[in-house]
């Protein structure tokens, strides 16, 4: 494991930090020492700060909304639908929610590009059919493109928390729900008093892993918008990629990647500390 961590994480990260100290176009081009210059340039780069701000939208679309909806769906599937209609119905719905997770991101991206297309797109065709004569340009309007991307991310991510939370609910004693029902507790009361406290460790796991994924999201942006229109959907990983490969500013792209790696390490560390503190509080 140590060898794998060294080869996959530490050595590439160290090389990335080293490259970030140079101005370099890549390949056989000369490397010119720049020190902390790339990081200083980042501080005044409006496009980088826009990308950083867009990471907040990615966290909402990948962490906040799917986790909340996933909690409610998992509880409904486990505590209501499975009891009323049988476990097979619940398992089938769970698999349907998880389907976007196993689709290749390229396939999902191109499908949503068609759904959100301005001309002859599925969504705008439906809007036109119900009388909307000027449907929105979902991916071409700088004011709404980020929200269209968030919609796609929610769809892609939703199955992950549903599956994790339903697996967690399997270890909850069914007699807790039965006793609560006999005492007259409705579904919402059982959800807040039994479901949420019992699966808090899994909630932390989903939040941590999804937050890391949100901070390094790349493929949906590349396929859906390419960071546009007018840079309105650019995120740090895509901005780093663009500097690396399109603008031939390897050192600058490395600086962006280094900064975001540190941000991810810090946020993940804080979330893991909170999880450990919560677990110790429950044990005490």
MODELLER restraints for C-alpha pairs under 7 A, 6 or more apart:
rsr = mdl.restraints
at = mdl.atoms
rsr.add(forms.Gaussian(group=physical.xy_distance, feature=features.Distance(at['CA:16:A'], at['CA:254:A']), mean=5.50, stdev=0.5))
rsr.add(forms.Gaussian(group=physical.xy_distance, feature=features.Distance(at['CA:16:A'], at['CA:258:A']), mean=6.81, stdev=0.5))
rsr.add(forms.Gaussian(group=physical.xy_distance, feature=features.Distance(at['CA:17:A'], at['CA:254:A']), mean=6.73, stdev=0.5))
rsr.add(forms.Gaussian(group=physical.xy_distance, feature=features.Distance(at['CA:17:A'], at['CA:255:A']), mean=7.00, stdev=0.5))
rsr.add(forms.Gaussian(group=physical.xy_distance, feature=features.Distance(at['CA:17:A'], at['CA:258:A']), mean=6.21, stdev=0.5))
rsr.add(forms.Gaussian(group=physical.xy_distance, feature=features.Distance(at['CA:19:A'], at['CA:251:A']), mean=5.28, stdev=0.5))
rsr.add(forms.Gaussian(group=physical.xy_distance, feature=features.Distance(at['CA:19:A'], at['CA:254:A']), mean=6.26, stdev=0.5))
rsr.add(forms.Gaussian(group=physical.xy_distance, feature=features.Distance(at['CA:20:A'], at['CA:38:A']), mean=6.75, stdev=0.5))
rsr.add(forms.Gaussian(group=physical.xy_distance, feature=features.Distance(at['CA:20:A'], at['CA:251:A']), mean=4.25, stdev=0.5))
rsr.add(forms.Gaussian(group=physical.xy_distance, feature=features.Distance(at['CA:20:A'], at['CA:252:A']), mean=6.11, stdev=0.5))
rsr.add(forms.Gaussian(group=physical.xy_distance, feature=features.Distance(at['CA:20:A'], at['CA:254:A']), mean=4.79, stdev=0.5))
rsr.add(forms.Gaussian(group=physical.xy_distance, feature=features.Distance(at['CA:20:A'], at['CA:255:A']), mean=4.71, stdev=0.5))
rsr.add(forms.Gaussian(group=physical.xy_distance, feature=features.Distance(at['CA:21:A'], at['CA:33:A']), mean=6.32, stdev=0.5))
rsr.add(forms.Gaussian(group=physical.xy_distance, feature=features.Distance(at['CA:21:A'], at['CA:34:A']), mean=5.43, stdev=0.5))
rsr.add(forms.Gaussian(group=physical.xy_distance, feature=features.Distance(at['CA:21:A'], at['CA:35:A']), mean=4.60, stdev=0.5))
rsr.add(forms.Gaussian(group=physical.xy_distance, feature=features.Distance(at['CA:21:A'], at['CA:36:A']), mean=6.06, stdev=0.5))
rsr.add(forms.Gaussian(group=physical.xy_distance, feature=features.Distance(at['CA:21:A'], at['CA:38:A']), mean=6.95, stdev=0.5))
rsr.add(forms.Gaussian(group=physical.xy_distance, feature=features.Distance(at['CA:21:A'], at['CA:251:A']), mean=6.46, stdev=0.5))
rsr.add(forms.Gaussian(group=physical.xy_distance, feature=features.Distance(at['CA:22:A'], at['CA:31:A']), mean=6.03, stdev=0.5))
rsr.add(forms.Gaussian(group=physical.xy_distance, feature=features.Distance(at['CA:22:A'], at['CA:32:A']), mean=5.36, stdev=0.5))
rsr.add(forms.Gaussian(group=physical.xy_distance, feature=features.Distance(at['CA:22:A'], at['CA:33:A']), mean=4.53, stdev=0.5))
rsr.add(forms.Gaussian(group=physical.xy_distance, feature=features.Distance(at['CA:22:A'], at['CA:34:A']), mean=4.73, stdev=0.5))
rsr.add(forms.Gaussian(group=physical.xy_distance, feature=features.Distance(at['CA:22:A'], at['CA:35:A']), mean=6.50, stdev=0.5))
rsr.add(forms.Gaussian(group=physical.xy_distance, feature=features.Distance(at['CA:22:A'], at['CA:251:A']), mean=5.29, stdev=0.5))
rsr.add(forms.Gaussian(group=physical.xy_distance, feature=features.Distance(at['CA:23:A'], at['CA:31:A']), mean=5.95, stdev=0.5))
rsr.add(forms.Gaussian(group=physical.xy_distance, feature=features.Distance(at['CA:23:A'], at['CA:32:A']), mean=5.14, stdev=0.5))
rsr.add(forms.Gaussian(group=physical.xy_distance, feature=features.Distance(at['CA:23:A'], at['CA:33:A']), mean=6.40, stdev=0.5))
rsr.add(forms.Gaussian(group=physical.xy_distance, feature=features.Distance(at['CA:23:A'], at['CA:34:A']), mean=5.99, stdev=0.5))
rsr.add(forms.Gaussian(group=physical.xy_distance, feature=features.Distance(at['CA:23:A'], at['CA:251:A']), mean=5.18, stdev=0.5))
rsr.add(forms.Gaussian(group=physical.xy_distance, feature=features.Distance(at['CA:24:A'], at['CA:30:A']), mean=6.51, stdev=0.5))
rsr.add(forms.Gaussian(group=physical.xy_distance, feature=features.Distance(at['CA:24:A'], at['CA:31:A']), mean=4.83, stdev=0.5))
rsr.add(forms.Gaussian(group=physical.xy_distance, feature=features.Distance(at['CA:24:A'], at['CA:32:A']), mean=6.46, stdev=0.5))
rsr.add(forms.Gaussian(group=physical.xy_distance, feature=features.Distance(at['CA:24:A'], at['CA:249:A']), mean=6.16, stdev=0.5))
rsr.add(forms.Gaussian(group=physical.xy_distance, feature=features.Distance(at['CA:24:A'], at['CA:250:A']), mean=5.55, stdev=0.5))
rsr.add(forms.Gaussian(group=physical.xy_distance, feature=features.Distance(at['CA:24:A'], at['CA:251:A']), mean=5.60, stdev=0.5))
rsr.add(forms.Gaussian(group=physical.xy_distance, feature=features.Distance(at['CA:25:A'], at['CA:248:A']), mean=4.74, stdev=0.5))
rsr.add(forms.Gaussian(group=physical.xy_distance, feature=features.Distance(at['CA:25:A'], at['CA:249:A']), mean=5.29, stdev=0.5))
rsr.add(forms.Gaussian(group=physical.xy_distance, feature=features.Distance(at['CA:25:A'], at['CA:250:A']), mean=5.66, stdev=0.5))
rsr.add(forms.Gaussian(group=physical.xy_distance, feature=features.Distance(at['CA:26:A'], at['CA:248:A']), mean=6.59, stdev=0.5))
rsr.add(forms.Gaussian(group=physical.xy_distance, feature=features.Distance(at['CA:26:A'], at['CA:250:A']), mean=6.02, stdev=0.5))
rsr.add(forms.Gaussian(group=physical.xy_distance, feature=features.Distance(at['CA:38:A'], at['CA:252:A']), mean=5.49, stdev=0.5))
rsr.add(forms.Gaussian(group=physical.xy_distance, feature=features.Distance(at['CA:38:A'], at['CA:255:A']), mean=6.23, stdev=0.5))
rsr.add(forms.Gaussian(group=physical.xy_distance, feature=features.Distance(at['CA:39:A'], at['CA:255:A']), mean=6.20, stdev=0.5))
rsr.add(forms.Gaussian(group=physical.xy_distance, feature=features.Distance(at['CA:42:A'], at['CA:48:A']), mean=6.69, stdev=0.5))
rsr.add(forms.Gaussian(group=physical.xy_distance, feature=features.Distance(at['CA:48:A'], at['CA:236:A']), mean=6.79, stdev=0.5))
rsr.add(forms.Gaussian(group=physical.xy_distance, feature=features.Distance(at['CA:51:A'], at['CA:234:A']), mean=5.14, stdev=0.5))
rsr.add(forms.Gaussian(group=physical.xy_distance, feature=features.Distance(at['CA:51:A'], at['CA:235:A']), mean=4.14, stdev=0.5))
rsr.add(forms.Gaussian(group=physical.xy_distance, feature=features.Distance(at['CA:51:A'], at['CA:236:A']), mean=5.20, stdev=0.5))
rsr.add(forms.Gaussian(group=physical.xy_distance, feature=features.Distance(at['CA:52:A'], at['CA:235:A']), mean=6.39, stdev=0.5))
rsr.add(forms.Gaussian(group=physical.xy_distance, feature=features.Distance(at['CA:52:A'], at['CA:236:A']), mean=6.08, stdev=0.5))
rsr.add(forms.Gaussian(group=physical.xy_distance, feature=features.Distance(at['CA:54:A'], at['CA:233:A']), mean=6.73, stdev=0.5))
rsr.add(forms.Gaussian(group=physical.xy_distance, feature=features.Distance(at['CA:54:A'], at['CA:235:A']), mean=5.92, stdev=0.5))
rsr.add(forms.Gaussian(group=physical.xy_distance, feature=features.Distance(at['CA:55:A'], at['CA:214:A']), mean=6.97, stdev=0.5))
rsr.add(forms.Gaussian(group=physical.xy_distance, feature=features.Distance(at['CA:55:A'], at['CA:215:A']), mean=5.94, stdev=0.5))
rsr.add(forms.Gaussian(group=physical.xy_distance, feature=features.Distance(at['CA:55:A'], at['CA:235:A']), mean=6.16, stdev=0.5))
rsr.add(forms.Gaussian(group=physical.xy_distance, feature=features.Distance(at['CA:58:A'], at['CA:150:A']), mean=6.64, stdev=0.5))
rsr.add(forms.Gaussian(group=physical.xy_distance, feature=features.Distance(at['CA:58:A'], at['CA:214:A']), mean=5.32, stdev=0.5))
rsr.add(forms.Gaussian(group=physical.xy_distance, feature=features.Distance(at['CA:59:A'], at['CA:211:A']), mean=6.12, stdev=0.5))
rsr.add(forms.Gaussian(group=physical.xy_distance, feature=features.Distance(at['CA:59:A'], at['CA:214:A']), mean=5.23, stdev=0.5))
rsr.add(forms.Gaussian(group=physical.xy_distance, feature=features.Distance(at['CA:61:A'], at['CA:150:A']), mean=4.79, stdev=0.5))
rsr.add(forms.Gaussian(group=physical.xy_distance, feature=features.Distance(at['CA:61:A'], at['CA:151:A']), mean=6.94, stdev=0.5))
rsr.add(forms.Gaussian(group=physical.xy_distance, feature=features.Distance(at['CA:61:A'], at['CA:153:A']), mean=5.62, stdev=0.5))
rsr.add(forms.Gaussian(group=physical.xy_distance, feature=features.Distance(at['CA:61:A'], at['CA:154:A']), mean=5.24, stdev=0.5))
rsr.add(forms.Gaussian(group=physical.xy_distance, feature=features.Distance(at['CA:62:A'], at['CA:153:A']), mean=5.89, stdev=0.5))
rsr.add(forms.Gaussian(group=physical.xy_distance, feature=features.Distance(at['CA:62:A'], at['CA:154:A']), mean=5.83, stdev=0.5))
rsr.add(forms.Gaussian(group=physical.xy_distance, feature=features.Distance(at['CA:62:A'], at['CA:157:A']), mean=6.00, stdev=0.5))
rsr.add(forms.Gaussian(group=physical.xy_distance, feature=features.Distance(at['CA:62:A'], at['CA:210:A']), mean=6.27, stdev=0.5))
rsr.add(forms.Gaussian(group=physical.xy_distance, feature=features.Distance(at['CA:62:A'], at['CA:214:A']), mean=5.90, stdev=0.5))
rsr.add(forms.Gaussian(group=physical.xy_distance, feature=features.Distance(at['CA:63:A'], at['CA:207:A']), mean=6.06, stdev=0.5))
rsr.add(forms.Gaussian(group=physical.xy_distance, feature=features.Distance(at['CA:63:A'], at['CA:210:A']), mean=5.42, stdev=0.5))
rsr.add(forms.Gaussian(group=physical.xy_distance, feature=features.Distance(at['CA:63:A'], at['CA:211:A']), mean=5.97, stdev=0.5))
rsr.add(forms.Gaussian(group=physical.xy_distance, feature=features.Distance(at['CA:65:A'], at['CA:154:A']), mean=6.85, stdev=0.5))
rsr.add(forms.Gaussian(group=physical.xy_distance, feature=features.Distance(at['CA:66:A'], at['CA:154:A']), mean=5.76, stdev=0.5))
rsr.add(forms.Gaussian(group=physical.xy_distance, feature=features.Distance(at['CA:66:A'], at['CA:157:A']), mean=6.31, stdev=0.5))
rsr.add(forms.Gaussian(group=physical.xy_distance, feature=features.Distance(at['CA:66:A'], at['CA:158:A']), mean=4.83, stdev=0.5))
rsr.add(forms.Gaussian(group=physical.xy_distance, feature=features.Distance(at['CA:67:A'], at['CA:161:A']), mean=5.90, stdev=0.5))
rsr.add(forms.Gaussian(group=physical.xy_distance, feature=features.Distance(at['CA:70:A'], at['CA:158:A']), mean=6.15, stdev=0.5))
rsr.add(forms.Gaussian(group=physical.xy_distance, feature=features.Distance(at['CA:70:A'], at['CA:161:A']), mean=5.24, stdev=0.5))
rsr.add(forms.Gaussian(group=physical.xy_distance, feature=features.Distance(at['CA:70:A'], at['CA:162:A']), mean=4.67, stdev=0.5))
rsr.add(forms.Gaussian(group=physical.xy_distance, feature=features.Distance(at['CA:71:A'], at['CA:162:A']), mean=6.65, stdev=0.5))
rsr.add(forms.Gaussian(group=physical.xy_distance, feature=features.Distance(at['CA:71:A'], at['CA:165:A']), mean=6.71, stdev=0.5))
rsr.add(forms.Gaussian(group=physical.xy_distance, feature=features.Distance(at['CA:73:A'], at['CA:162:A']), mean=6.61, stdev=0.5))
rsr.add(forms.Gaussian(group=physical.xy_distance, feature=features.Distance(at['CA:74:A'], at['CA:162:A']), mean=5.14, stdev=0.5))
rsr.add(forms.Gaussian(group=physical.xy_distance, feature=features.Distance(at['CA:74:A'], at['CA:165:A']), mean=6.00, stdev=0.5))
rsr.add(forms.Gaussian(group=physical.xy_distance, feature=features.Distance(at['CA:74:A'], at['CA:166:A']), mean=5.33, stdev=0.5))
rsr.add(forms.Gaussian(group=physical.xy_distance, feature=features.Distance(at['CA:75:A'], at['CA:191:A']), mean=6.77, stdev=0.5))
rsr.add(forms.Gaussian(group=physical.xy_distance, feature=features.Distance(at['CA:75:A'], at['CA:195:A']), mean=7.00, stdev=0.5))
rsr.add(forms.Gaussian(group=physical.xy_distance, feature=features.Distance(at['CA:77:A'], at['CA:90:A']), mean=5.32, stdev=0.5))
rsr.add(forms.Gaussian(group=physical.xy_distance, feature=features.Distance(at['CA:78:A'], at['CA:90:A']), mean=7.00, stdev=0.5))
rsr.add(forms.Gaussian(group=physical.xy_distance, feature=features.Distance(at['CA:78:A'], at['CA:166:A']), mean=6.66, stdev=0.5))
rsr.add(forms.Gaussian(group=physical.xy_distance, feature=features.Distance(at['CA:81:A'], at['CA:90:A']), mean=6.14, stdev=0.5))
rsr.add(forms.Gaussian(group=physical.xy_distance, feature=features.Distance(at['CA:82:A'], at['CA:89:A']), mean=6.77, stdev=0.5))
rsr.add(forms.Gaussian(group=physical.xy_distance, feature=features.Distance(at['CA:82:A'], at['CA:90:A']), mean=5.34, stdev=0.5))
rsr.add(forms.Gaussian(group=physical.xy_distance, feature=features.Distance(at['CA:94:A'], at['CA:162:A']), mean=6.98, stdev=0.5))
rsr.add(forms.Gaussian(group=physical.xy_distance, feature=features.Distance(at['CA:94:A'], at['CA:163:A']), mean=6.63, stdev=0.5))
rsr.add(forms.Gaussian(group=physical.xy_distance, feature=features.Distance(at['CA:97:A'], at['CA:158:A']), mean=6.75, stdev=0.5))
rsr.add(forms.Gaussian(group=physical.xy_distance, feature=features.Distance(at['CA:97:A'], at['CA:159:A']), mean=4.60, stdev=0.5))
rsr.add(forms.Gaussian(group=physical.xy_distance, feature=features.Distance(at['CA:98:A'], at['CA:159:A']), mean=3.86, stdev=0.5))
rsr.add(forms.Gaussian(group=physical.xy_distance, feature=features.Distance(at['CA:98:A'], at['CA:160:A']), mean=6.36, stdev=0.5))
rsr.add(forms.Gaussian(group=physical.xy_distance, feature=features.Distance(at['CA:100:A'], at['CA:156:A']), mean=5.18, stdev=0.5))
rsr.add(forms.Gaussian(group=physical.xy_distance, feature=features.Distance(at['CA:101:A'], at['CA:156:A']), mean=5.92, stdev=0.5))
rsr.add(forms.Gaussian(group=physical.xy_distance, feature=features.Distance(at['CA:101:A'], at['CA:157:A']), mean=6.68, stdev=0.5))
rsr.add(forms.Gaussian(group=physical.xy_distance, feature=features.Distance(at['CA:101:A'], at['CA:159:A']), mean=6.54, stdev=0.5))
rsr.add(forms.Gaussian(group=physical.xy_distance, feature=features.Distance(at['CA:109:A'], at['CA:220:A']), mean=6.19, stdev=0.5))
rsr.add(forms.Gaussian(group=physical.xy_distance, feature=features.Distance(at['CA:109:A'], at['CA:223:A']), mean=5.82, stdev=0.5))
rsr.add(forms.Gaussian(group=physical.xy_distance, feature=features.Distance(at['CA:109:A'], at['CA:224:A']), mean=6.12, stdev=0.5))
rsr.add(forms.Gaussian(group=physical.xy_distance, feature=features.Distance(at['CA:113:A'], at['CA:224:A']), mean=6.04, stdev=0.5))
rsr.add(forms.Gaussian(group=physical.xy_distance, feature=features.Distance(at['CA:114:A'], at['CA:121:A']), mean=5.29, stdev=0.5))
rsr.add(forms.Gaussian(group=physical.xy_distance, feature=features.Distance(at['CA:114:A'], at['CA:122:A']), mean=6.76, stdev=0.5))
rsr.add(forms.Gaussian(group=physical.xy_distance, feature=features.Distance(at['CA:115:A'], at['CA:121:A']), mean=4.90, stdev=0.5))
rsr.add(forms.Gaussian(group=physical.xy_distance, feature=features.Distance(at['CA:115:A'], at['CA:122:A']), mean=4.52, stdev=0.5))
rsr.add(forms.Gaussian(group=physical.xy_distance, feature=features.Distance(at['CA:115:A'], at['CA:123:A']), mean=5.56, stdev=0.5))
rsr.add(forms.Gaussian(group=physical.xy_distance, feature=features.Distance(at['CA:116:A'], at['CA:122:A']), mean=6.71, stdev=0.5))
rsr.add(forms.Gaussian(group=physical.xy_distance, feature=features.Distance(at['CA:116:A'], at['CA:123:A']), mean=5.96, stdev=0.5))
rsr.add(forms.Gaussian(group=physical.xy_distance, feature=features.Distance(at['CA:116:A'], at['CA:138:A']), mean=5.91, stdev=0.5))
rsr.add(forms.Gaussian(group=physical.xy_distance, feature=features.Distance(at['CA:116:A'], at['CA:139:A']), mean=6.89, stdev=0.5))
rsr.add(forms.Gaussian(group=physical.xy_distance, feature=features.Distance(at['CA:118:A'], at['CA:124:A']), mean=6.56, stdev=0.5))
rsr.add(forms.Gaussian(group=physical.xy_distance, feature=features.Distance(at['CA:118:A'], at['CA:137:A']), mean=5.13, stdev=0.5))
rsr.add(forms.Gaussian(group=physical.xy_distance, feature=features.Distance(at['CA:118:A'], at['CA:138:A']), mean=6.85, stdev=0.5))
rsr.add(forms.Gaussian(group=physical.xy_distance, feature=features.Distance(at['CA:124:A'], at['CA:135:A']), mean=5.72, stdev=0.5))
rsr.add(forms.Gaussian(group=physical.xy_distance, feature=features.Distance(at['CA:127:A'], at['CA:135:A']), mean=6.51, stdev=0.5))
rsr.add(forms.Gaussian(group=physical.xy_distance, feature=features.Distance(at['CA:128:A'], at['CA:135:A']), mean=6.88, stdev=0.5))
rsr.add(forms.Gaussian(group=physical.xy_distance, feature=features.Distance(at['CA:138:A'], at['CA:144:A']), mean=6.27, stdev=0.5))
rsr.add(forms.Gaussian(group=physical.xy_distance, feature=features.Distance(at['CA:138:A'], at['CA:145:A']), mean=5.52, stdev=0.5))
rsr.add(forms.Gaussian(group=physical.xy_distance, feature=features.Distance(at['CA:138:A'], at['CA:148:A']), mean=6.03, stdev=0.5))
rsr.add(forms.Gaussian(group=physical.xy_distance, feature=features.Distance(at['CA:139:A'], at['CA:145:A']), mean=4.62, stdev=0.5))
rsr.add(forms.Gaussian(group=physical.xy_distance, feature=features.Distance(at['CA:139:A'], at['CA:148:A']), mean=6.67, stdev=0.5))
rsr.add(forms.Gaussian(group=physical.xy_distance, feature=features.Distance(at['CA:139:A'], at['CA:225:A']), mean=6.50, stdev=0.5))
rsr.add(forms.Gaussian(group=physical.xy_distance, feature=features.Distance(at['CA:140:A'], at['CA:229:A']), mean=5.68, stdev=0.5))
rsr.add(forms.Gaussian(group=physical.xy_distance, feature=features.Distance(at['CA:141:A'], at['CA:229:A']), mean=6.61, stdev=0.5))
rsr.add(forms.Gaussian(group=physical.xy_distance, feature=features.Distance(at['CA:142:A'], at['CA:229:A']), mean=5.40, stdev=0.5))
rsr.add(forms.Gaussian(group=physical.xy_distance, feature=features.Distance(at['CA:142:A'], at['CA:230:A']), mean=6.57, stdev=0.5))
rsr.add(forms.Gaussian(group=physical.xy_distance, feature=features.Distance(at['CA:142:A'], at['CA:232:A']), mean=5.55, stdev=0.5))
rsr.add(forms.Gaussian(group=physical.xy_distance, feature=features.Distance(at['CA:145:A'], at['CA:233:A']), mean=6.82, stdev=0.5))
rsr.add(forms.Gaussian(group=physical.xy_distance, feature=features.Distance(at['CA:146:A'], at['CA:232:A']), mean=6.87, stdev=0.5))
rsr.add(forms.Gaussian(group=physical.xy_distance, feature=features.Distance(at['CA:146:A'], at['CA:233:A']), mean=5.39, stdev=0.5))
rsr.add(forms.Gaussian(group=physical.xy_distance, feature=features.Distance(at['CA:161:A'], at['CA:206:A']), mean=6.33, stdev=0.5))
rsr.add(forms.Gaussian(group=physical.xy_distance, feature=features.Distance(at['CA:164:A'], at['CA:202:A']), mean=6.99, stdev=0.5))
rsr.add(forms.Gaussian(group=physical.xy_distance, feature=features.Distance(at['CA:165:A'], at['CA:199:A']), mean=6.99, stdev=0.5))
rsr.add(forms.Gaussian(group=physical.xy_distance, feature=features.Distance(at['CA:165:A'], at['CA:202:A']), mean=6.66, stdev=0.5))
rsr.add(forms.Gaussian(group=physical.xy_distance, feature=features.Distance(at['CA:168:A'], at['CA:199:A']), mean=6.05, stdev=0.5))
rsr.add(forms.Gaussian(group=physical.xy_distance, feature=features.Distance(at['CA:168:A'], at['CA:202:A']), mean=6.84, stdev=0.5))
rsr.add(forms.Gaussian(group=physical.xy_distance, feature=features.Distance(at['CA:169:A'], at['CA:199:A']), mean=6.92, stdev=0.5))
rsr.add(forms.Gaussian(group=physical.xy_distance, feature=features.Distance(at['CA:172:A'], at['CA:198:A']), mean=6.92, stdev=0.5))
rsr.add(forms.Gaussian(group=physical.xy_distance, feature=features.Distance(at['CA:177:A'], at['CA:190:A']), mean=6.79, stdev=0.5))
rsr.add(forms.Gaussian(group=physical.xy_distance, feature=features.Distance(at['CA:180:A'], at['CA:190:A']), mean=6.76, stdev=0.5))
rsr.add(forms.Gaussian(group=physical.xy_distance, feature=features.Distance(at['CA:204:A'], at['CA:275:A']), mean=6.26, stdev=0.5))
rsr.add(forms.Gaussian(group=physical.xy_distance, feature=features.Distance(at['CA:208:A'], at['CA:268:A']), mean=6.15, stdev=0.5))
rsr.add(forms.Gaussian(group=physical.xy_distance, feature=features.Distance(at['CA:208:A'], at['CA:271:A']), mean=6.31, stdev=0.5))
rsr.add(forms.Gaussian(group=physical.xy_distance, feature=features.Distance(at['CA:212:A'], at['CA:264:A']), mean=6.21, stdev=0.5))
rsr.add(forms.Gaussian(group=physical.xy_distance, feature=features.Distance(at['CA:215:A'], at['CA:264:A']), mean=6.94, stdev=0.5))
rsr.add(forms.Gaussian(group=physical.xy_distance, feature=features.Distance(at['CA:216:A'], at['CA:237:A']), mean=5.68, stdev=0.5))
rsr.add(forms.Gaussian(group=physical.xy_distance, feature=features.Distance(at['CA:217:A'], at['CA:237:A']), mean=6.70, stdev=0.5))
rsr.add(forms.Gaussian(group=physical.xy_distance, feature=features.Distance(at['CA:218:A'], at['CA:237:A']), mean=5.86, stdev=0.5))
rsr.add(forms.Gaussian(group=physical.xy_distance, feature=features.Distance(at['CA:218:A'], at['CA:238:A']), mean=5.71, stdev=0.5))
rsr.add(forms.Gaussian(group=physical.xy_distance, feature=features.Distance(at['CA:221:A'], at['CA:227:A']), mean=6.04, stdev=0.5))
rsr.add(forms.Gaussian(group=physical.xy_distance, feature=features.Distance(at['CA:227:A'], at['CA:233:A']), mean=4.76, stdev=0.5))
rsr.add(forms.Gaussian(group=physical.xy_distance, feature=features.Distance(at['CA:227:A'], at['CA:234:A']), mean=3.99, stdev=0.5))
rsr.add(forms.Gaussian(group=physical.xy_distance, feature=features.Distance(at['CA:228:A'], at['CA:234:A']), mean=6.61, stdev=0.5))
rsr.add(forms.Gaussian(group=physical.xy_distance, feature=features.Distance(at['CA:236:A'], at['CA:256:A']), mean=6.93, stdev=0.5))
rsr.add(forms.Gaussian(group=physical.xy_distance, feature=features.Distance(at['CA:237:A'], at['CA:257:A']), mean=6.92, stdev=0.5))
rsr.add(forms.Gaussian(group=physical.xy_distance, feature=features.Distance(at['CA:240:A'], at['CA:253:A']), mean=4.39, stdev=0.5))
rsr.add(forms.Gaussian(group=physical.xy_distance, feature=features.Distance(at['CA:240:A'], at['CA:256:A']), mean=5.67, stdev=0.5))
rsr.add(forms.Gaussian(group=physical.xy_distance, feature=features.Distance(at['CA:240:A'], at['CA:257:A']), mean=6.14, stdev=0.5))
rsr.add(forms.Gaussian(group=physical.xy_distance, feature=features.Distance(at['CA:241:A'], at['CA:253:A']), mean=6.68, stdev=0.5))
rsr.add(forms.Gaussian(group=physical.xy_distance, feature=features.Distance(at['CA:243:A'], at['CA:249:A']), mean=5.08, stdev=0.5))
rsr.add(forms.Gaussian(group=physical.xy_distance, feature=features.Distance(at['CA:243:A'], at['CA:250:A']), mean=6.45, stdev=0.5))
rsr.add(forms.Gaussian(group=physical.xy_distance, feature=features.Distance(at['CA:243:A'], at['CA:252:A']), mean=6.72, stdev=0.5))
rsr.add(forms.Gaussian(group=physical.xy_distance, feature=features.Distance(at['CA:243:A'], at['CA:253:A']), mean=4.98, stdev=0.5))
rsr.add(forms.Gaussian(group=physical.xy_distance, feature=features.Distance(at['CA:244:A'], at['CA:250:A']), mean=4.66, stdev=0.5))
rsr.add(forms.Gaussian(group=physical.xy_distance, feature=features.Distance(at['CA:244:A'], at['CA:253:A']), mean=5.17, stdev=0.5))
